[in-house]
């Protein structure tokens, strides 16, 4: 397989070196006006460019040539034939395919009343460099510089419906709600008293009920109360300073102690309730 | 003279009606007062001090929530997150405490046969700590 590929590549390389050259025979251009009167007609020299061609808005440019092998008179139909219109100033180009007959003869017509869309935008000052590109599987590619062509200046492109969106837009002004204000100090104080008043009611109730907690300080119950207080203190610390990860870590460790102390305290309390102790 | 007797009769009757209405109103007020007093007396005598303690805490939570809500409506809700934290804390704690009360009430023993008062208190404590964690998150 490798040997076969090597042989094929070698043959292709040899064929490329020995490929015949393409040439043009009797290339000619004719410029006629809109009323079919001939304005200019000249053969094209492939060695020296003719005077630049100028087309009026209604003129017609006709181009004719025959593609032949360089060393003979045999007409050749290339696989690809293009006319290239290139604006050296703007750098824009347009490619126009050319139909070539099997005998190698080709005719191209450029009617300025209906210019093809592939022509690049033109100005009255800058000519288009027109060149012919020939491509063939059996021959070496060829490129011929034909002439310079002045075309009527292009009309300005109609504005696109979204064209205005590509211009600087007016500045966006965001409207924010006004900053919330802290109420006057005296109203805040009155509100604080209002919100704290239920504590007075709670203290009054506690004084009236007088709850008794005789086992609060016992060795079995107090650790539970202490760990509960520590949990609330940890949450307060979280509010003041700690990060979430810290409080979850500390809270997880504290939860183990709280659960153990709670189980012991509540078991003791349950035993007391049912009279086992 | 019937013409002169008729007004005095109607005045007497309207006065009698007014007197009757006033008496009925007084009786209603008295009855309501008696009912409240009876209810309060029965509550004092039949409710254990533990349940009274829970009830006191429930009343405190209710008053605290109402006062915070009034402050939010009448004065300002700024900072709103603090209001949410305080009010949410009140509501959440009220729900947890009411649940505790329902479970430790001896009259509900038949409903919560499998839940001991200690277990109910453990649930209350755990729920309260989780609630307070979220409340401190909201405080900002």
Interface residues (C-beta under 8 A of the other chain):
Chain A: X180 X181 X182 X183 X187 X188 X191 X194 X195 X197 X198 X199 X201 X202 X205 X206 X209 X210 X211 X212 X228 X231 X232 X235 X236 X238 X239 X247 X251 X262 X266 X267 X269 X270 X273
Chain B: X49 X50 X52 X53 X56 X57 X59 X60 X61 X63 X64 X67 X68 X70 X71 X75 X76 X78 X79 X86 X116 X117 X118 X119 X121 X122 X125 X129 X132 X133 X136 X139
